[in-house]
Amino acid sequence: MSRERLLNRFLKYTQIDTTAGEPGEKYPSSDGQLTLGKLLADEMREMGIADAEQDKFGLVYGTVPGKVTGCPIVALNSHVDTSPETTGANVKPQVIANYAGGDIPLSGDPTKVITVKDNPELNDLHGCTLITTDGTTLLGGDDKAGIAVILEAAQRILENESLKTGPLKILFTCDEEIGHGVDHVDLDRLGADVCYTLDGPGANELNAETFSADLATVIVKGENIHPSIGKGRMINSIRAASLLVAKLPVDKLSPESTEEREGFIHPYIVQGGVAETTVQCLLRSFETEELTQQAELLQTLAKEVEVEFPGCEITVKITPQYRNLRDGLDKEPRAVPLAEKAHQALDRPVNKSVIRGGTDGSALTARGLPTPNLSTGQHNPHSPLEWACLDEMEQAVELVLKLLELWSTEPKSPAASS
């Protein structure tokens, strides 16, 4: 029953369009995030989390009372929004029970196929229950799988007197996908000593490092005039911006050519017209100081383009986004080892891998709350080829419960154990 409940939770959450919008106009950036947050707060109260509440920013807080006192207080976090890179409206999840192997064609778009070649992990999931999209939207496993895992774990704690855990804090955030997930998080209200984001792929992954990240906004200003009299007078910012993007390296420093610990500059949004064009670029590196070098490269290329397009003006504005999760985990040195121990207690391997991206955990850690990341059974995020595995989600629930049990045997602070 609890496994079926976990599936039904996830399917219900995917039906709510929580696609993140443009940052800055309002918070959260889309109304669907408020809708899902309200639903989650209502569900939490119904299961017995008396203090569950959605605040004025759409963030959801709640506490599962502990059966053990005097131990560190653990928080679990997932985000309600989905990526703006693929629509999350009208999601039609397809449930494949007892997956028999092979490629998975998607019913809504004959050109979309989840292939074993591109998803070799499918070879290890024969007999499992998979959830895919129909190929026309993303699924929302990033991070509605995490939400479902957290609430299923919470409900099992409340239902099972034999599970001995300390107080569990729950936090659901908004606008993580556009870099604003923890802007309005009240850490005093959360009241946790350590946190884990449930926002990782597959199963048995433990992430203690993320990219450090900045956003580069490149503004190219030209001169517009009717094209019939444009000779010698028009300065087309679109052409200048295109040249700047073309000057960015492709054989290195690009997502298309990098992997593992290699960083990149990723132009991902271009907007504008003849008079002004804006190019937004993601700057990513595991070494924070390398972000400065990437920004300097953009500045150098901008100056080259200004020479080649006399009269155009290019400015590069850098906005810090998040920093490597690794840099703040020493405040709670037990966070990663206890997660490893939880895997071992369940006779599972643990894959300590880096995230070529970021989580709310990056920002929470930077603010003083150490927050590694755990798997939730999601695959191919941000894509119409996205899918999730119910069996891996169930494993995530089991891991969370074991981890909370381990924390309940720990003293309040590392100093207390020395």
Secondary structure, DSSP 4 states (H G I P E B T S, - for coil): -HHHHHHHHHHHHHTS--B---TTSSSSSSHHHHHHHHHHHHHHHHTT-TT-EE-TTS-EEEEE--SS-SSPPEEEEEE--B-TTS--TT---EEESS--SS-EE-TT-TT-EE-TTT-GGGGG-TTS-EEE--SSS---HHHHHHHHHHHHHHHHHHH-TT-----EEEEEES-GGGT-TTTT--HHHH--SEEEEEEEESSSEEEEEE-EEEEEEEEEE-B---GGG-TTT-B-HHHHHHHHHHHS-SSSSSGGG--TT--EEEEEEEEE-SSEEEEEEEEEESSTHHHHHHHHHHHHHHHHHHHHSTT-EEEEEEEEEE--GGGGGGGSTTHHHHHHHHHHHTT---EEEEESS--HHHHHHHTT----EEEEEEESTTSTT-EEEHHHHHHHHHHHHHHHHHHTTS-SSGGGG-
